Amino acid sequence: MNFQQLWRYQDQLVEGTLITLALTLIAACAGLVIGLLGAALLRSGSRPVRLAIRSYIEIIRNTPSLIQIFLIFFVLPSFGLKLPAFEAAAVALSLYFGAYAIEIVRAGLESIPPSQIEAGQCLGLTRWQVFRHVVLPPALRNVYPAFTSQFTLLLLGTSLASQVAAGELFHAGSFIESRTYRSFEVYAVICAIYFAMVMAFKAVFAAIGLLTFRWPVRR
């Protein structure tokens, strides 16, 4: 094993890591917005809207993410919409994360018992106040672990963007491996970087969870 040859490519590794983080955060934020809107429409939208959202969820969750990226990057140009590799991957991963976020948010909202909502209404709270103070805090706490787990899967799934030449971490590793022919060393370093990012985010999410959801829970 010889890791010394990899040091001259540290700029590519750093750039790939930053692109991976950017891709993950963009897809997570956009997917969260999709999840919130989709879950709200599933609860109060018309039947055609609910059917469209359900179809979107089933299609995204039951097809490979790589094919979704290929469709956006290779097929959309046929209809006059050509996106660069990074943007195409960001759109595909946002749609992927959004489909799961809708189900996660929906499950969180449905986990709140109707009696708890009725109690808020009996106190004279408006519909928005009931949602803001009675429904949302415990719903977020209930689904927070699921969101963090899905975020981790999203971070690892960004490696698929390398198939359309987006310059993320795995693509940088493939480039370095093609120059050094040190497959084990390159992919060992790539795995170590992914592992470090995941563990760092887990620590951050754990701290956020402890600070945000500290109120007691009845057992």
N, C-alpha and C positions, 0 to 999 in steps of 0.2 A: 504494500500500500504506500502511495506517495501523494500526499495532499498539497505539497508545495507548489505544484503546477497550477493549482486552483487560485492561489493568492492573486495572480495577475488579472483574474477575472472577477475580483471582488466588486468592482463597480457594476458589472452586469447582475450580480447576485443582489446587491442592494437595490438597484433599479427594479429588478423583477419582484423583489419583496414589497416595495412601495406600490407597484402597480397591482399586485395581488391584494394588498390592503385596500387600495382605492376601489378596486373592482368589488370587493366584498362589502365595503361600507355603502357604496352607491346602490348595489343590488339589495342590500338589507333595508336601507331607508325607503327606496322605491317600493320594495315588496311589502314593507310594513304599511305604507299608505294604501296599497292595493288590498291588503288584508283587512284593514279597518273599514274601508269603503265597501268591500265585497261582503263582509260580515253584516254590516248595517243594511245593505240592500237585500241580503238573504232573509233578514228578519222583517223588513217593512216594504220591500219592493214588490212590484207587480209580478204576476206569474211568469210572463215571458222573460222578465229581467232575472228572476230566480233561476229559471231554466237555463238561460245563457251563462250565468255564473257557475251553475252546477256543471254544465258542459265544459267550461273552461277548466274547472278544477279537475275533472276526470281526465281530460285530455292531457293536461300538464303532468299530473301525478302518475299517469300510466304510460308515458312515453319517455324514452331516454333523453336526458338533458343534452347530450351531444347532438342528437338529431334536431332538437329545438334550436341550438346554436347554428347548426348547418342551414336550417330553413331560413333563419333571419339573415345569415351572412351570404348564402349562395342563391337562395330562391327569391328573396325580396328584390334584388336588382333586376330581375326579369319583369317586375311590375313598376320599375322606375324609382325604387327606393334603395339606394346603396349606402350602407353604413360601414365605416372603418371597423377593423377587427375588435378594438376595445369597446366601442359603442355597441356593436352587435352582441358581443358577449354580455355586456352590462344589461341590455334589454332582455336577452334570453334568461339570464340568471335572476333578473327582477321578476319576470313572469313566473319562473320556477318557485322562487321564495314566496311570491304573493299567493300562489295557489295553496301552499301549505299554511301561510299566515291566516288566510281566510278561515280555514278549518280550525286553527288554533284559537283565533279570536272568538269564533262562533261557540266553540266548546267552553271557553271561559265565560261568555255571557250566559250560556245555558246552565252553567254550574251554580248560578245564583238562584236560590229558592224564591218562588213567587211571594211567599210570605214576607221575605225581607224587603221586597219592592213595595208591597202593600203597606208595610210598616212606615216606610219613608213617605208614602203618599198620605197616610193618616196624620203625619206630623205637619202636613201642609206644604211640603216641598213641591216645587214645580217638576215637570218631567225632566228637564235638563239637570236640575239639582239632584233628583233621585239618581239619574245616571252618573253624575259627577261624583257624588259623595257616597252613594249606597251600592251601586252596581260596579263601577269601574275599578276602585281599589282592590276589592277581593277578587274580581275577575282577573286583573293583571297578576296578582299574586298566584292565582291558581295555574295560570298558563306560563308564568315566567320561566320555569325549568324547560318547558317545551320550546320556547322561543330561543333560549340559549343553546339548546342542543341543535336546533335547526340552523342557527347561525354558524355553529361549528361545521355542520355538513356543507353549508354554503361556502365557507372559507376553503374547505378541502376541495369542493367541486369547481372552484375557479381554475383548477389545473386543466379542465376540459377546454378552456379558452385557448390553450396552446395549439389546438388542432386547427384554429383559423389564424394562427400566427400572431395572436395577441401577446405582447411582450411581458407576460407575467412570470412568476418564479419558475414554474415547470418548463416553460419555453426557454428561459434563460439557461436552465440546467441542460436542456437538450442541445442548445447551442454550444455550451462549454464542453459537453461530452463529445460533440462532433469535432472539436478542435484538439482535445487532449487525449481522447480514447481511454479515459479513466472512468469507466462506467460506474464501478463500485464507489469510488471516492466521490464522484459528482453527486450521485443519487443519495449517498449517505448524508452528504451535507444538505441537500435539498430536503430530505426527510427530517433532519435535525431542525432546520429552519421552520418547516411546517409545524413540527411538534412544539417548538418554542412559542410560535404565534398562538397556537391553540391553548397552551397552558397559560399564557399571558392573558388571553381573553377570558379564560375560565376564572382566573384570579380576579379580574376586573368585574366580571358578572357576579361573582360570589360577594364581593365587597358592595356592589350596588344593591344586591338582594338584601344583604344584612342591614344596610342603611335605609332602604326604602320600605321594606316589609317587616318592620320590627314589632308591630302590634301583636298581642297574644292571640292565639288561635285556640278555640275550644276543642278539646279532644273528646 
